[in-house]
């Protein structure tokens, strides 16, 4: 719906129609606006009034050009008007690229598309968007927004698309989107978000597209996406994620496109993609993965594109993946791995070349008996490095093979004493100690 942009006097209204400014003569009759004609500066354009009712006037716009005659039905709002800093066409209000520092007041209540991108807006307060109950698309991208009140979007119950990209948001109120139940597209890319509240998306059950790329997210709440069962595209590129929580994507069974590139992910949960059976594209470029968990992709049998480049993958830890990928004829994947100090394409390494390093392990201790049958002695225990033995360049066992300890089996009987007493020996003792010597 087109709207009057400026009231010239009591009987004339200036309209903005595209690049044209059109003047209408207005008569107020029985609470209705009667608009006899619209005048255009172009000789090729004619505006014919069809009807007028309350504050709405309906025209047929006829344009005669080289390609023939075109006709458009136009409705003009003669009362609500258009913010002076914006242009209005049908139910679209375009306030983009106006150097605005705040959201204009008096935006018509029947607006369906509101463009406020490429301005200098810093905050979105509680009331600035109130009453816009017909709004379906809101664009606040490329501003300087660092603060949004928790109820700023509470009246936007019909909104389906929201763009808050290229702003300066560090955090978001948990209830910010709680009334936007029809929201299907949300972009928060290129902000400075460090964390997300766990219940941020709880009520957005129609969400299909979510872009959180180019932020500073270190971790994600486990239940962040638990109600977004229609989600088909998720961007988490260029954050600072080191891991993903178990069960993050359990309920996102319609997910088709997953972007996790350029994070710091060192490991992935084994069940991350178990239920995402219609996943088509997965991007893991530029992380810190040395391997993929066994069975990670076993459910993703229609995956068509996989990018695992720029990871420190070890070839001999990718044998299971390579065997799986060889059976996926529809799959195109890119990735390299390291073997024998060389980096090669995963598809090119020979699994028979794999020498998996095995570190040595000690056997249980074997205890020897005490070195004496009575009194004090020593006991030696030993072990061997064969549980398993080191192989393939694995590390040897650390520590000693033997250990010595004292043992005491109690006082020896005098008749069995092992000690000698020197000059105290008696002659008969000498005879007893000369084994095998008998008198003739």
Secondary structure, DSSP 4 states (H G I P E B T S, - for coil): -EEEEEE-SSSEEEEEETTEEEEEEEEEETTEEEEEEEE-S-TTEEEEEEEEETTEEEEEEEEEETTEEEEEEEEEESSS---TTSEEETTEEE-TTS--SSPPS---TT--EEE--SS---EE-SSTTTT-TT--EEE--SS---EE-TTTTTT-TT--EEE--SS--S---TTTTTT-TT--EEE--SS------TTTTTT-TT--EEE--SS------TTTTTT-TT--EEE--SS--S---TTTTTT-TT--EEE--SS------TTTTTT-TT--EEE--SS--S---TTTTTT-TT--EEE--SS--BGGG-HHHHHHHHT-TT-EEE-EEEETTEEEEGGG--GGG----B---PPPPEEPPPSSSSSEEEEEEE--S-TTPPBTTPPPPPS-SEEEEEEE--PPPGGG-----GGG--HHHHHHHSTT----
